Amino acid sequence: MNVIDLNAALLEQTRAFAQLVAGREMTTRVPTTPGWSLAELVKHVGHGHQWSAQIVARRAKDQTLDDYLNTPGASPADYTAESLLDWLPATAQALVNAVKEQGTETTVWTFLGPRQAEWWLRRRLHETTVHRADAAIALEANFELATDLAADGISEHLERIATQSGQEILTPQGPHFFVAPLDEGKALHLASTDHDARWTVVRDGTGVALTERHDSDATEVRGPVTDLLLILTRRCPIAETPIRIAGDAAVLLRFLDRTPY
């Protein structure tokens, strides 16, 4: 897998998101984020960039709900195409600038505990790609993603699940307990048909872990890497993809049910 330039990828994906939504009807409902309009999806992406930029810029060691809700610059002036094409990329640039100024290895608050500032670049990058898929689905537009980027998105998603599962995590909205997505003795193996990446998730104590071993009893999920990302983040029904499942399909379905995005 090629090393991803997180700065460039975040800016590119945010620009692509802005170009997709600019000039569209902002009241359009987004079926993959129930209850949200396109305007709310747009604000969510830009707000998240600005919030994380403030965390890094202040070298924050903790966060509260008020910090999240009162993030400076968290809303566009309006939702015209001109405003969105300016505001959305600027929110991503704010995070890139903050990480450059403070240093990629500076320790800051994250909802998984203290991490290096660069963590936020990767988190916001993959948040943006998935929400770009949300917008594309809502607008019935085409969605494409480079295979290396999709593969890293899966890795980042599974790493977060492994860290959170079986734990109570303090989020800006308060503490949340993340149930283990696999039952005892169960394992899930993911294999891309258009990339060399492979992932195996196994039950580990009260949570789950990623492992390089391939358990022969694992439920195997195989298909194009972007489709794997979309089903893991519950953006696309399995039946609408070329994904194939070998073994107990209920293991995958329970995994998806227990890992909301």
PyMOL commands that set and color helices and strands:
alter all, ss='L'
color gray80, all
select helices_A, chain A and resi 6-21+38-57+65-69+81-102+118-138+147-164+225-232+238-240+249-257
alter helices_A, ss='H'
color red, helices_A
select strands_A, chain A and resi 107-108+115-116+167-171+174-178+187-192+198-204+207-211+219-223+244-246
alter strands_A, ss='S'
color yellow, strands_A
deselect
rebuild
show_as cartoon
